[in-house]
Structure formats: structure tokens, C-alpha cells
Amino acid sequence: MIFAVWIPLLVPLLAVPTARRLAESLPPRAAAWLLAGCAAVLAACTAAALGLLTVAGALRAAAWSARVSSSGA
């Protein structure tokens, strides 16, 4: 689970060299659309990964809170 969440956060770093090559080789209009589409997809993947991290943290905090309150502390 850890890699499945953290890898989408690192993919934009790997996409930069590819985007530069594509932007140089494509006509300006096609390059702009392609780069905008890729940016939107990468942003959605990042948001999903951060959402998964938030949900996992909230579930872990809730389980910890229930364990602490049931132990009488």
C-alpha cells in the first residue's frame, strides 16, 4: 500500500523530461493541449494519492483513539 500511494506523488518529477522533449518536437497548439492534459492527469493522481493518505491516517487515528479509550487511560 505504501508504494501505491507514494508513487503517484513522484511521477510528476519523472514527467518533466518527457514533457520538455514533447513540447520541443510537437507543433505549439498540440504541445499546449498535450501538456495541459498531462498536467490535469498528474494533478488528479496527486490529489487521489493525498486523499488516500488522509483516509489511511484518519482510519489509523480512529483505531488508535478507540484502543486508547477502551483501555481506560
Predicted model as a PDB file, atoms N, CA, C, CB and O in Angstrom, pLDDT in the B-factor column:
MODEL        1                                                                  
ATOM      1  N   MET A   1       0.822  -1.189   0.000  1.00 60.00           N  
ATOM      2  CA  MET A   1       0.000   0.000   0.000  1.00 60.00           C  
ATOM      3  C   MET A   1       0.866   1.253   0.000  1.00 60.00           C  
ATOM      4  CB  MET A   1      -0.935  -0.002   1.200  1.00 60.00           C  
ATOM      5  O   MET A   1       0.500   2.255  -0.614  1.00 60.00           O  
ATOM      6  N   ILE A   2       1.999   1.211   0.673  1.00 69.00           N  
ATOM      7  CA  ILE A   2       2.816   2.414   0.791  1.00 69.00           C  
ATOM      8  C   ILE A   2       3.294   2.871  -0.585  1.00 69.00           C  
ATOM      9  CB  ILE A   2       4.018   2.162   1.720  1.00 69.00           C  
ATOM     10  O   ILE A   2       3.216   4.060  -0.895  1.00 69.00           O  
ATOM     11  N   PHE A   3       3.789   1.951  -1.415  1.00 74.00           N  
ATOM     12  CA  PHE A   3       4.278   2.342  -2.732  1.00 74.00           C  
ATOM     13  C   PHE A   3       3.140   2.793  -3.637  1.00 74.00           C  
ATOM     14  CB  PHE A   3       5.032   1.190  -3.380  1.00 74.00           C  
ATOM     15  O   PHE A   3       3.315   3.703  -4.447  1.00 74.00           O  
ATOM     16  N   ALA A   4       1.990   2.173  -3.508  1.00 69.00           N  
ATOM     17  CA  ALA A   4       0.852   2.542  -4.342  1.00 69.00           C  
ATOM     18  C   ALA A   4       0.386   3.967  -4.067  1.00 69.00           C  
ATOM     19  CB  ALA A   4      -0.294   1.572  -4.120  1.00 69.00           C  
ATOM     20  O   ALA A   4      -0.222   4.598  -4.932  1.00 69.00           O  
ATOM     21  N   VAL A   5       0.660   4.465  -2.900  1.00 66.00           N  
ATOM     22  CA  VAL A   5       0.258   5.827  -2.557  1.00 66.00           C  
ATOM     23  C   VAL A   5       1.361   6.828  -2.880  1.00 66.00           C  
ATOM     24  CB  VAL A   5      -0.110   5.915  -1.079  1.00 66.00           C  
ATOM     25  O   VAL A   5       1.074   7.917  -3.376  1.00 66.00           O  
ATOM     26  N   TRP A   6       2.601   6.483  -2.611  1.00 74.00           N  
ATOM     27  CA  TRP A   6       3.686   7.451  -2.777  1.00 74.00           C  
ATOM     28  C   TRP A   6       4.166   7.589  -4.215  1.00 74.00           C  
ATOM     29  CB  TRP A   6       4.840   7.063  -1.910  1.00 74.00           C  
ATOM     30  O   TRP A   6       4.672   8.649  -4.581  1.00 74.00           O  
ATOM     31  N   ILE A   7       4.027   6.565  -5.039  1.00 77.00           N  
ATOM     32  CA  ILE A   7       4.497   6.642  -6.419  1.00 77.00           C  
ATOM     33  C   ILE A   7       3.779   7.726  -7.220  1.00 77.00           C  
ATOM     34  CB  ILE A   7       4.317   5.302  -7.100  1.00 77.00           C  
ATOM     35  O   ILE A   7       4.450   8.440  -7.965  1.00 77.00           O  
ATOM     36  N   PRO A   8       2.453   7.898  -7.116  1.00 74.00           N  
ATOM     37  CA  PRO A   8       1.825   8.992  -7.869  1.00 74.00           C  
ATOM     38  C   PRO A   8       2.331  10.379  -7.470  1.00 74.00           C  
ATOM     39  CB  PRO A   8       0.332   8.939  -7.683  1.00 74.00           C  
ATOM     40  O   PRO A   8       2.231  11.320  -8.257  1.00 74.00           O  
ATOM     41  N   LEU A   9       2.861  10.512  -6.279  1.00 76.00           N  
ATOM     42  CA  LEU A   9       3.411  11.797  -5.880  1.00 76.00           C  
ATOM     43  C   LEU A   9       4.778  12.052  -6.531  1.00 76.00           C  
ATOM     44  CB  LEU A   9       3.530  11.863  -4.358  1.00 76.00           C  
ATOM     45  O   LEU A   9       5.197  13.201  -6.674  1.00 76.00           O  
ATOM     46  N   LEU A  10       5.461  10.989  -6.917  1.00 81.00           N  
ATOM     47  CA  LEU A  10       6.781  11.121  -7.529  1.00 81.00           C  
ATOM     48  C   LEU A  10       6.751  11.122  -9.059  1.00 81.00           C  
ATOM     49  CB  LEU A  10       7.665  10.007  -7.052  1.00 81.00           C  
ATOM     50  O   LEU A  10       7.719  11.545  -9.691  1.00 81.00           O  
ATOM     51  N   VAL A  11       5.674  10.663  -9.652  1.00 80.00           N  
ATOM     52  CA  VAL A  11       5.578  10.577 -11.107  1.00 80.00           C  
ATOM     53  C   VAL A  11       5.728  11.941 -11.792  1.00 80.00           C  
ATOM     54  CB  VAL A  11       4.251   9.957 -11.495  1.00 80.00           C  
ATOM     55  O   VAL A  11       6.362  11.999 -12.846  1.00 80.00           O  
ATOM     56  N   PRO A  12       5.186  13.036 -11.259  1.00 81.00           N  
ATOM     57  CA  PRO A  12       5.396  14.323 -11.938  1.00 81.00           C  
ATOM     58  C   PRO A  12       6.870  14.695 -12.088  1.00 81.00           C  
ATOM     59  CB  PRO A  12       4.685  15.417 -11.182  1.00 81.00           C  
ATOM     60  O   PRO A  12       7.236  15.372 -13.049  1.00 81.00           O  
ATOM     61  N   LEU A  13       7.711  14.270 -11.166  1.00 84.00           N  
ATOM     62  CA  LEU A  13       9.136  14.550 -11.310  1.00 84.00           C  
ATOM     63  C   LEU A  13       9.727  13.820 -12.506  1.00 84.00           C  
ATOM     64  CB  LEU A  13       9.882  14.160 -10.042  1.00 84.00           C  
ATOM     65  O   LEU A  13      10.641  14.328 -13.155  1.00 84.00           O  
ATOM     66  N   LEU A  14       9.217  12.645 -12.796  1.00 84.00           N  
ATOM     67  CA  LEU A  14       9.695  11.876 -13.938  1.00 84.00           C  
ATOM     68  C   LEU A  14       9.084  12.370 -15.247  1.00 84.00           C  
ATOM     69  CB  LEU A  14       9.382  10.401 -13.742  1.00 84.00           C  
ATOM     70  O   LEU A  14       9.641  12.137 -16.319  1.00 84.00           O  
ATOM     71  N   ALA A  15       7.961  13.039 -15.166  1.00 84.00           N  
ATOM     72  CA  ALA A  15       7.275  13.505 -16.370  1.00 84.00           C  
ATOM     73  C   ALA A  15       7.897  14.772 -16.949  1.00 84.00           C  
ATOM     74  CB  ALA A  15       5.817  13.752 -16.066  1.00 84.00           C  
ATOM     75  O   ALA A  15       7.651  15.096 -18.110  1.00 84.00           O  
ATOM     76  N   VAL A  16       8.683  15.482 -16.181  1.00 85.00           N  
ATOM     77  CA  VAL A  16       9.253  16.753 -16.650  1.00 85.00           C  
ATOM     78  C   VAL A  16      10.154  16.565 -17.875  1.00 85.00           C  
ATOM     79  CB  VAL A  16      10.048  17.415 -15.525  1.00 85.00           C  
ATOM     80  O   VAL A  16       9.967  17.279 -18.860  1.00 85.00           O  
ATOM     81  N   PRO A  17      11.118  15.644 -17.861  1.00 88.00           N  
ATOM     82  CA  PRO A  17      11.961  15.493 -19.065  1.00 88.00           C  
ATOM     83  C   PRO A  17      11.160  15.066 -20.298  1.00 88.00           C  
ATOM     84  CB  PRO A  17      13.065  14.469 -18.802  1.00 88.00           C  
ATOM     85  O   PRO A  17      11.446  15.509 -21.410  1.00 88.00           O  
ATOM     86  N   THR A  18      10.183  14.229 -20.103  1.00 86.00           N  
ATOM     87  CA  THR A  18       9.348  13.794 -21.221  1.00 86.00           C  
ATOM     88  C   THR A  18       8.541  14.955 -21.778  1.00 86.00           C  
ATOM     89  CB  THR A  18       8.412  12.664 -20.785  1.00 86.00           C  
ATOM     90  O   THR A  18       8.407  15.096 -22.993  1.00 86.00           O  
ATOM     91  N   ALA A  19       8.008  15.777 -20.901  1.00 84.00           N  
ATOM     92  CA  ALA A  19       7.214  16.922 -21.342  1.00 84.00           C  
ATOM     93  C   ALA A  19       8.073  17.909 -22.129  1.00 84.00           C  
ATOM     94  CB  ALA A  19       6.570  17.625 -20.137  1.00 84.00           C  
ATOM     95  O   ALA A  19       7.607  18.477 -23.116  1.00 84.00           O  
ATOM     96  N   ARG A  20       9.299  18.117 -21.716  1.00 86.00           N  
ATOM     97  CA  ARG A  20      10.182  19.037 -22.446  1.00 86.00           C  
ATOM     98  C   ARG A  20      10.463  18.523 -23.852  1.00 86.00           C  
ATOM     99  CB  ARG A  20      11.506  19.235 -21.684  1.00 86.00           C  
ATOM    100  O   ARG A  20      10.425  19.286 -24.817  1.00 86.00           O  
ATOM    101  N   ARG A  21      10.741  17.242 -23.965  1.00 88.00           N  
ATOM    102  CA  ARG A  21      11.020  16.671 -25.293  1.00 88.00           C  
ATOM    103  C   ARG A  21       9.798  16.765 -26.202  1.00 88.00           C  
ATOM    104  CB  ARG A  21      11.463  15.204 -25.166  1.00 88.00           C  
ATOM    105  O   ARG A  21       9.911  17.116 -27.376  1.00 88.00           O  
ATOM    106  N   LEU A  22       8.635  16.447 -25.647  1.00 84.00           N  
ATOM    107  CA  LEU A  22       7.417  16.523 -26.449  1.00 84.00           C  
ATOM    108  C   LEU A  22       7.089  17.955 -26.845  1.00 84.00           C  
ATOM    109  CB  LEU A  22       6.250  15.920 -25.688  1.00 84.00           C  
ATOM    110  O   LEU A  22       6.659  18.201 -27.972  1.00 84.00           O  
ATOM    111  N   ALA A  23       7.286  18.892 -25.942  1.00 83.00           N  
ATOM    112  CA  ALA A  23       6.990  20.288 -26.244  1.00 83.00           C  
ATOM    113  C   ALA A  23       7.883  20.817 -27.358  1.00 83.00           C  
ATOM    114  CB  ALA A  23       7.152  21.143 -24.997  1.00 83.00           C  
ATOM    115  O   ALA A  23       7.452  21.655 -28.150  1.00 83.00           O  
ATOM    116  N   GLU A  24       9.111  20.342 -27.426  1.00 88.00           N  
ATOM    117  CA  GLU A  24      10.023  20.789 -28.479  1.00 88.00           C  
ATOM    118  C   GLU A  24       9.725  20.136 -29.826  1.00 88.00           C  
ATOM    119  CB  GLU A  24      11.455  20.498 -28.079  1.00 88.00           C  
ATOM    120  O   GLU A  24       9.961  20.740 -30.872  1.00 88.00           O  
ATOM    121  N   SER A  25       9.211  18.912 -29.807  1.00 92.00           N  
ATOM    122  CA  SER A  25       9.019  18.188 -31.067  1.00 92.00           C  
ATOM    123  C   SER A  25       7.630  18.371 -31.681  1.00 92.00           C  
ATOM    124  CB  SER A  25       9.268  16.726 -30.844  1.00 92.00           C  
ATOM    125  O   SER A  25       7.458  18.112 -32.872  1.00 92.00           O  
ATOM    126  N   LEU A  26       6.649  18.803 -30.919  1.00 92.00           N  
ATOM    127  CA  LEU A  26       5.289  18.964 -31.436  1.00 92.00           C  
ATOM    128  C   LEU A  26       5.029  20.405 -31.854  1.00 92.00           C  
ATOM    129  CB  LEU A  26       4.263  18.529 -30.385  1.00 92.00           C  
ATOM    130  O   LEU A  26       5.713  21.324 -31.403  1.00 92.00           O  
ATOM    131  N   PRO A  27       4.036  20.599 -32.719  1.00 94.00           N  
ATOM    132  CA  PRO A  27       3.627  21.971 -33.021  1.00 94.00           C  
ATOM    133  C   PRO A  27       3.072  22.643 -31.753  1.00 94.00           C  
ATOM    134  CB  PRO A  27       2.562  21.987 -34.161  1.00 94.00           C  
ATOM    135  O   PRO A  27       2.594  21.950 -30.854  1.00 94.00           O  
ATOM    136  N   PRO A  28       3.128  23.962 -31.671  1.00 91.00           N  
ATOM    137  CA  PRO A  28       2.747  24.648 -30.430  1.00 91.00           C  
ATOM    138  C   PRO A  28       1.333  24.333 -29.921  1.00 91.00           C  
ATOM    139  CB  PRO A  28       2.862  26.116 -30.637  1.00 91.00           C  
ATOM    140  O   PRO A  28       1.134  24.134 -28.722  1.00 91.00           O  
ATOM    141  N   ARG A  29       0.372  24.289 -30.819  1.00 93.00           N  
ATOM    142  CA  ARG A  29      -1.011  24.042 -30.380  1.00 93.00           C  
ATOM    143  C   ARG A  29      -1.157  22.624 -29.804  1.00 93.00           C  
ATOM    144  CB  ARG A  29      -1.997  24.241 -31.564  1.00 93.00           C  
ATOM    145  O   ARG A  29      -1.761  22.450 -28.746  1.00 93.00           O  
ATOM    146  N   ALA A  30      -0.622  21.637 -30.473  1.00 92.00           N  
ATOM    147  CA  ALA A  30      -0.700  20.253 -29.995  1.00 92.00           C  
ATOM    148  C   ALA A  30       0.083  20.087 -28.700  1.00 92.00           C  
ATOM    149  CB  ALA A  30      -0.169  19.280 -31.063  1.00 92.00           C  
ATOM    150  O   ALA A  30      -0.348  19.382 -27.788  1.00 92.00           O  
ATOM    151  N   ALA A  31       1.231  20.740 -28.628  1.00 90.00           N  
ATOM    152  CA  ALA A  31       2.040  20.645 -27.407  1.00 90.00           C  
ATOM    153  C   ALA A  31       1.304  21.257 -26.218  1.00 90.00           C  
ATOM    154  CB  ALA A  31       3.399  21.345 -27.604  1.00 90.00           C  
ATOM    155  O   ALA A  31       1.334  20.711 -25.115  1.00 90.00           O  
ATOM    156  N   ALA A  32       0.645  22.389 -26.443  1.00 92.00           N  
ATOM    157  CA  ALA A  32      -0.089  23.042 -25.352  1.00 92.00           C  
ATOM    158  C   ALA A  32      -1.220  22.150 -24.846  1.00 92.00           C  
ATOM    159  CB  ALA A  32      -0.653  24.396 -25.818  1.00 92.00           C  
ATOM    160  O   ALA A  32      -1.410  22.006 -23.638  1.00 92.00           O  
ATOM    161  N   TRP A  33      -1.968  21.554 -25.770  1.00 93.00           N  
ATOM    162  CA  TRP A  33      -3.060  20.673 -25.349  1.00 93.00           C  
ATOM    163  C   TRP A  33      -2.534  19.436 -24.626  1.00 93.00           C  
ATOM    164  CB  TRP A  33      -3.897  20.251 -26.560  1.00 93.00           C  
ATOM    165  O   TRP A  33      -3.084  19.015 -23.608  1.00 93.00           O  
ATOM    166  N   LEU A  34      -1.478  18.871 -25.160  1.00 90.00           N  
ATOM    167  CA  LEU A  34      -0.913  17.670 -24.539  1.00 90.00           C  
ATOM    168  C   LEU A  34      -0.365  17.968 -23.146  1.00 90.00           C  
ATOM    169  CB  LEU A  34       0.194  17.088 -25.422  1.00 90.00           C  
ATOM    170  O   LEU A  34      -0.604  17.212 -22.205  1.00 90.00           O  
ATOM    171  N   LEU A  35       0.366  19.065 -23.019  1.00 89.00           N  
ATOM    172  CA  LEU A  35       0.922  19.419 -21.713  1.00 89.00           C  
ATOM    173  C   LEU A  35      -0.179  19.764 -20.709  1.00 89.00           C  
ATOM    174  CB  LEU A  35       1.889  20.596 -21.852  1.00 89.00           C  
ATOM    175  O   LEU A  35      -0.081  19.402 -19.537  1.00 89.00           O  
ATOM    176  N   ALA A  36      -1.219  20.457 -21.159  1.00 93.00           N  
ATOM    177  CA  ALA A  36      -2.334  20.783 -20.263  1.00 93.00           C  
ATOM    178  C   ALA A  36      -3.067  19.510 -19.823  1.00 93.00           C  
ATOM    179  CB  ALA A  36      -3.318  21.754 -20.957  1.00 93.00           C  
ATOM    180  O   ALA A  36      -3.441  19.378 -18.658  1.00 93.00           O  
ATOM    181  N   GLY A  37      -3.268  18.584 -20.752  1.00 92.00           N  
ATOM    182  CA  GLY A  37      -3.924  17.325 -20.400  1.00 92.00           C  
ATOM    183  C   GLY A  37      -3.098  16.495 -19.433  1.00 92.00           C  
ATOM    184  O   GLY A  37      -3.625  15.931 -18.474  1.00 92.00           O  
ATOM    185  N   CYS A  38      -1.811  16.425 -19.689  1.00 88.00           N  
ATOM    186  CA  CYS A  38      -0.920  15.682 -18.786  1.00 88.00           C  
ATOM    187  C   CYS A  38      -0.875  16.327 -17.405  1.00 88.00           C  
ATOM    188  CB  CYS A  38       0.502  15.605 -19.374  1.00 88.00           C  
ATOM    189  O   CYS A  38      -0.856  15.631 -16.389  1.00 88.00           O  
ATOM    190  N   ALA A  39      -0.860  17.646 -17.370  1.00 90.00           N  
ATOM    191  CA  ALA A  39      -0.854  18.339 -16.081  1.00 90.00           C  
ATOM    192  C   ALA A  39      -2.130  18.044 -15.305  1.00 90.00           C  
ATOM    193  CB  ALA A  39      -0.697  19.853 -16.283  1.00 90.00           C  
ATOM    194  O   ALA A  39      -2.087  17.849 -14.090  1.00 90.00           O  
ATOM    195  N   ALA A  40      -3.264  18.009 -15.997  1.00 93.00           N  
ATOM    196  CA  ALA A  40      -4.525  17.705 -15.323  1.00 93.00           C  
ATOM    197  C   ALA A  40      -4.539  16.276 -14.777  1.00 93.00           C  
ATOM    198  CB  ALA A  40      -5.697  17.909 -16.282  1.00 93.00           C  
ATOM    199  O   ALA A  40      -4.994  16.040 -13.658  1.00 93.00           O  
ATOM    200  N   VAL A  41      -4.044  15.334 -15.566  1.00 89.00           N  
ATOM    201  CA  VAL A  41      -3.992  13.933 -15.122  1.00 89.00           C  
ATOM    202  C   VAL A  41      -3.048  13.779 -13.933  1.00 89.00           C  
ATOM    203  CB  VAL A  41      -3.542  13.012 -16.280  1.00 89.00           C  
ATOM    204  O   VAL A  41      -3.378  13.098 -12.962  1.00 89.00           O  
ATOM    205  N   LEU A  42      -1.886  14.402 -14.004  1.00 87.00           N  
ATOM    206  CA  LEU A  42      -0.931  14.307 -12.898  1.00 87.00           C  
ATOM    207  C   LEU A  42      -1.487  14.966 -11.631  1.00 87.00           C  
ATOM    208  CB  LEU A  42       0.407  14.959 -13.292  1.00 87.00           C  
ATOM    209  O   LEU A  42      -1.270  14.473 -10.524  1.00 87.00           O  
ATOM    210  N   ALA A  43      -2.195  16.070 -11.797  1.00 89.00           N  
ATOM    211  CA  ALA A  43      -2.802  16.723 -10.637  1.00 89.00           C  
ATOM    212  C   ALA A  43      -3.882  15.843 -10.015  1.00 89.00           C  
ATOM    213  CB  ALA A  43      -3.394  18.080 -11.038  1.00 89.00           C  
ATOM    214  O   ALA A  43      -3.999  15.768  -8.792  1.00 89.00           O  
ATOM    215  N   ALA A  44      -4.664  15.183 -10.851  1.00 89.00           N  
ATOM    216  CA  ALA A  44      -5.696  14.286 -10.324  1.00 89.00           C  
ATOM    217  C   ALA A  44      -5.076  13.098  -9.589  1.00 89.00           C  
ATOM    218  CB  ALA A  44      -6.598  13.786 -11.460  1.00 89.00           C  
ATOM    219  O   ALA A  44      -5.572  12.689  -8.539  1.00 89.00           O  
ATOM    220  N   CYS A  45      -4.001  12.548 -10.134  1.00 82.00           N  
ATOM    221  CA  CYS A  45      -3.324  11.434  -9.464  1.00 82.00           C  
ATOM    222  C   CYS A  45      -2.725  11.883  -8.126  1.00 82.00           C  
ATOM    223  CB  CYS A  45      -2.219  10.853 -10.372  1.00 82.00           C  
ATOM    224  O   CYS A  45      -2.782  11.148  -7.141  1.00 82.00           O  
ATOM    225  N   THR A  46      -2.164  13.067  -8.095  1.00 84.00           N  
ATOM    226  CA  THR A  46      -1.603  13.583  -6.855  1.00 84.00           C  
ATOM    227  C   THR A  46      -2.696  13.804  -5.823  1.00 84.00           C  
ATOM    228  CB  THR A  46      -0.843  14.884  -7.110  1.00 84.00           C  
ATOM    229  O   THR A  46      -2.527  13.464  -4.652  1.00 84.00           O  
ATOM    230  N   ALA A  47      -3.816  14.372  -6.251  1.00 89.00           N  
ATOM    231  CA  ALA A  47      -4.933  14.595  -5.327  1.00 89.00           C  
ATOM    232  C   ALA A  47      -5.475  13.269  -4.801  1.00 89.00           C  
ATOM    233  CB  ALA A  47      -6.057  15.388  -6.021  1.00 89.00           C  
ATOM    234  O   ALA A  47      -5.809  13.158  -3.621  1.00 89.00           O  
ATOM    235  N   ALA A  48      -5.562  12.271  -5.668  1.00 85.00           N  
ATOM    236  CA  ALA A  48      -6.040  10.955  -5.225  1.00 85.00           C  
ATOM    237  C   ALA A  48      -5.072  10.335  -4.220  1.00 85.00           C  
ATOM    238  CB  ALA A  48      -6.224  10.014  -6.431  1.00 85.00           C  
ATOM    239  O   ALA A  48      -5.500   9.755  -3.222  1.00 85.00           O  
ATOM    240  N   ALA A  49      -3.780  10.455  -4.480  1.00 82.00           N  
ATOM    241  CA  ALA A  49      -2.791   9.901  -3.554  1.00 82.00           C  
ATOM    242  C   ALA A  49      -2.854  10.607  -2.204  1.00 82.00           C  
ATOM    243  CB  ALA A  49      -1.379  10.016  -4.145  1.00 82.00           C  
ATOM    244  O   ALA A  49      -2.787   9.956  -1.161  1.00 82.00           O  
ATOM    245  N   LEU A  50      -2.981  11.922  -2.217  1.00 85.00           N  
ATOM    246  CA  LEU A  50      -3.088  12.656  -0.956  1.00 85.00           C  
ATOM    247  C   LEU A  50      -4.386  12.310  -0.229  1.00 85.00           C  
ATOM    248  CB  LEU A  50      -3.013  14.168  -1.209  1.00 85.00           C  
ATOM    249  O   LEU A  50      -4.415  12.249   1.001  1.00 85.00           O  
ATOM    250  N   GLY A  51      -5.453  12.086  -0.985  1.00 89.00           N  
ATOM    251  CA  GLY A  51      -6.706  11.656  -0.376  1.00 89.00           C  
ATOM    252  C   GLY A  51      -6.576  10.293   0.283  1.00 89.00           C  
ATOM    253  O   GLY A  51      -7.099  10.076   1.377  1.00 89.00           O  
ATOM    254  N   LEU A  52      -5.881   9.374  -0.378  1.00 83.00           N  
ATOM    255  CA  LEU A  52      -5.658   8.051   0.217  1.00 83.00           C  
ATOM    256  C   LEU A  52      -4.821   8.144   1.483  1.00 83.00           C  
ATOM    257  CB  LEU A  52      -4.974   7.123  -0.788  1.00 83.00           C  
ATOM    258  O   LEU A  52      -5.087   7.450   2.464  1.00 83.00           O  
ATOM    259  N   LEU A  53      -3.811   9.003   1.460  1.00 83.00           N  
ATOM    260  CA  LEU A  53      -3.008   9.201   2.673  1.00 83.00           C  
ATOM    261  C   LEU A  53      -3.847   9.768   3.803  1.00 83.00           C  
ATOM    262  CB  LEU A  53      -1.828  10.129   2.387  1.00 83.00           C  
ATOM    263  O   LEU A  53      -3.695   9.357   4.954  1.00 83.00           O  
ATOM    264  N   THR A  54      -4.726  10.701   3.492  1.00 89.00           N  
ATOM    265  CA  THR A  54      -5.591  11.294   4.505  1.00 89.00           C  
ATOM    266  C   THR A  54      -6.544  10.263   5.089  1.00 89.00           C  
ATOM    267  CB  THR A  54      -6.378  12.456   3.915  1.00 89.00           C  
ATOM    268  O   THR A  54      -6.716  10.194   6.306  1.00 89.00           O  
ATOM    269  N   VAL A  55      -7.158   9.469   4.238  1.00 90.00           N  
ATOM    270  CA  VAL A  55      -8.088   8.442   4.709  1.00 90.00           C  
ATOM    271  C   VAL A  55      -7.356   7.406   5.556  1.00 90.00           C  
ATOM    272  CB  VAL A  55      -8.789   7.760   3.519  1.00 90.00           C  
ATOM    273  O   VAL A  55      -7.846   7.001   6.610  1.00 90.00           O  
ATOM    274  N   ALA A  56      -6.191   6.981   5.098  1.00 84.00           N  
ATOM    275  CA  ALA A  56      -5.427   5.990   5.865  1.00 84.00           C  
ATOM    276  C   ALA A  56      -5.023   6.552   7.227  1.00 84.00           C  
ATOM    277  CB  ALA A  56      -4.175   5.548   5.081  1.00 84.00           C  
ATOM    278  O   ALA A  56      -5.092   5.848   8.234  1.00 84.00           O  
ATOM    279  N   GLY A  57      -4.607   7.798   7.260  1.00 86.00           N  
ATOM    280  CA  GLY A  57      -4.245   8.421   8.535  1.00 86.00           C  
ATOM    281  C   GLY A  57      -5.440   8.581   9.452  1.00 86.00           C  
ATOM    282  O   GLY A  57      -5.332   8.364  10.659  1.00 86.00           O  
ATOM    283  N   ALA A  58      -6.581   8.960   8.888  1.00 89.00           N  
ATOM    284  CA  ALA A  58      -7.782   9.121   9.706  1.00 89.00           C  
ATOM    285  C   ALA A  58      -8.243   7.782  10.283  1.00 89.00           C  
ATOM    286  CB  ALA A  58      -8.907   9.752   8.877  1.00 89.00           C  
ATOM    287  O   ALA A  58      -8.653   7.703  11.441  1.00 89.00           O  
ATOM    288  N   LEU A  59      -8.172   6.737   9.466  1.00 88.00           N  
ATOM    289  CA  LEU A  59      -8.568   5.417   9.969  1.00 88.00           C  
ATOM    290  C   LEU A  59      -7.612   4.929  11.054  1.00 88.00           C  
ATOM    291  CB  LEU A  59      -8.619   4.399   8.820  1.00 88.00           C  
ATOM    292  O   LEU A  59      -8.038   4.335  12.044  1.00 88.00           O  
ATOM    293  N   ARG A  60      -6.334   5.181  10.864  1.00 86.00           N  
ATOM    294  CA  ARG A  60      -5.352   4.770  11.858  1.00 86.00           C  
ATOM    295  C   ARG A  60      -5.554   5.561  13.156  1.00 86.00           C  
ATOM    296  CB  ARG A  60      -3.916   4.967  11.316  1.00 86.00           C  
ATOM    297  O   ARG A  60      -5.456   4.999  14.246  1.00 86.00           O  
ATOM    298  N   ALA A  61      -5.832   6.853  13.040  1.00 85.00           N  
ATOM    299  CA  ALA A  61      -6.064   7.680  14.226  1.00 85.00           C  
ATOM    300  C   ALA A  61      -7.337   7.247  14.956  1.00 85.00           C  
ATOM    301  CB  ALA A  61      -6.158   9.165  13.833  1.00 85.00           C  
ATOM    302  O   ALA A  61      -7.376   7.233  16.186  1.00 85.00           O  
ATOM    303  N   ALA A  62      -8.369   6.896  14.202  1.00 79.00           N  
ATOM    304  CA  ALA A  62      -9.607   6.449  14.826  1.00 79.00           C  
ATOM    305  C   ALA A  62      -9.400   5.120  15.557  1.00 79.00           C  
ATOM    306  CB  ALA A  62     -10.717   6.311  13.773  1.00 79.00           C  
ATOM    307  O   ALA A  62      -9.909   4.924  16.661  1.00 79.00           O  
ATOM    308  N   ALA A  63      -8.654   4.220  14.937  1.00 77.00           N  
ATOM    309  CA  ALA A  63      -8.388   2.926  15.586  1.00 77.00           C  
ATOM    310  C   ALA A  63      -7.554   3.132  16.847  1.00 77.00           C  
ATOM    311  CB  ALA A  63      -7.658   1.960  14.612  1.00 77.00           C  
ATOM    312  O   ALA A  63      -7.803   2.495  17.870  1.00 77.00           O  
ATOM    313  N   TRP A  64      -6.576   4.012  16.775  1.00 79.00           N  
ATOM    314  CA  TRP A  64      -5.741   4.294  17.942  1.00 79.00           C  
ATOM    315  C   TRP A  64      -6.565   4.941  19.051  1.00 79.00           C  
ATOM    316  CB  TRP A  64      -4.563   5.204  17.554  1.00 79.00           C  
ATOM    317  O   TRP A  64      -6.404   4.610  20.226  1.00 79.00           O  
ATOM    318  N   SER A  65      -7.443   5.858  18.677  1.00 76.00           N  
ATOM    319  CA  SER A  65      -8.286   6.520  19.669  1.00 76.00           C  
ATOM    320  C   SER A  65      -9.226   5.531  20.347  1.00 76.00           C  
ATOM    321  CB  SER A  65      -9.090   7.642  19.018  1.00 76.00           C  
ATOM    322  O   SER A  65      -9.430   5.595  21.559  1.00 76.00           O  
ATOM    323  N   ALA A  66      -9.793   4.628  19.577  1.00 76.00           N  
ATOM    324  CA  ALA A  66     -10.683   3.620  20.156  1.00 76.00           C  
ATOM    325  C   ALA A  66      -9.919   2.684  21.075  1.00 76.00           C  
ATOM    326  CB  ALA A  66     -11.378   2.818  19.053  1.00 76.00           C  
ATOM    327  O   ALA A  66     -10.447   2.268  22.106  1.00 76.00           O  
ATOM    328  N   ARG A  67      -8.696   2.348  20.724  1.00 76.00           N  
ATOM    329  CA  ARG A  67      -7.895   1.468  21.552  1.00 76.00           C  
ATOM    330  C   ARG A  67      -7.520   2.160  22.870  1.00 76.00           C  
ATOM    331  CB  ARG A  67      -6.634   1.027  20.795  1.00 76.00           C  
ATOM    332  O   ARG A  67      -7.546   1.540  23.933  1.00 76.00           O  
ATOM    333  N   VAL A  68      -7.173   3.437  22.788  1.00 78.00           N  
ATOM    334  CA  VAL A  68      -6.779   4.159  23.998  1.00 78.00           C  
ATOM    335  C   VAL A  68      -7.982   4.349  24.918  1.00 78.00           C  
ATOM    336  CB  VAL A  68      -6.158   5.525  23.639  1.00 78.00           C  
ATOM    337  O   VAL A  68      -7.861   4.187  26.132  1.00 78.00           O  
ATOM    338  N   SER A  69      -9.143   4.691  24.352  1.00 76.00           N  
ATOM    339  CA  SER A  69     -10.308   4.927  25.191  1.00 76.00           C  
ATOM    340  C   SER A  69     -10.845   3.627  25.809  1.00 76.00           C  
ATOM    341  CB  SER A  69     -11.399   5.607  24.378  1.00 76.00           C  
ATOM    342  O   SER A  69     -11.435   3.659  26.889  1.00 76.00           O  
ATOM    343  N   SER A  70     -10.650   2.501  25.142  1.00 74.00           N  
ATOM    344  CA  SER A  70     -11.139   1.234  25.694  1.00 74.00           C  
ATOM    345  C   SER A  70     -10.208   0.681  26.756  1.00 74.00           C  
ATOM    346  CB  SER A  70     -11.314   0.211  24.588  1.00 74.00           C  
ATOM    347  O   SER A  70     -10.603  -0.183  27.539  1.00 74.00           O  
ATOM    348  N   SER A  71      -8.963   1.173  26.792  1.00 68.00           N  
ATOM    349  CA  SER A  71      -8.042   0.662  27.797  1.00 68.00           C  
ATOM    350  C   SER A  71      -8.203   1.378  29.134  1.00 68.00           C  
ATOM    351  CB  SER A  71      -6.614   0.797  27.308  1.00 68.00           C  
ATOM    352  O   SER A  71      -7.602   0.980  30.132  1.00 68.00           O  
ATOM    353  N   GLY A  72      -9.015   2.437  29.153  1.00 59.00           N  
ATOM    354  CA  GLY A  72      -9.289   3.125  30.406  1.00 59.00           C  
ATOM    355  C   GLY A  72      -8.277   4.201  30.753  1.00 59.00           C  
ATOM    356  O   GLY A  72      -8.264   4.694  31.880  1.00 59.00           O  
ATOM    357  N   ALA A  73      -7.447   4.564  29.823  1.00 54.00           N  
ATOM    358  CA  ALA A  73      -6.435   5.584  30.108  1.00 54.00           C  
ATOM    359  C   ALA A  73      -6.960   6.987  29.935  1.00 54.00           C  
ATOM    360  CB  ALA A  73      -5.241   5.391  29.223  1.00 54.00           C  
ATOM    361  O   ALA A  73      -6.222   7.951  30.140  1.00 54.00           O  
TER     362      ALA A  73                                                      
ENDMDL                                                                          
END                                                                             
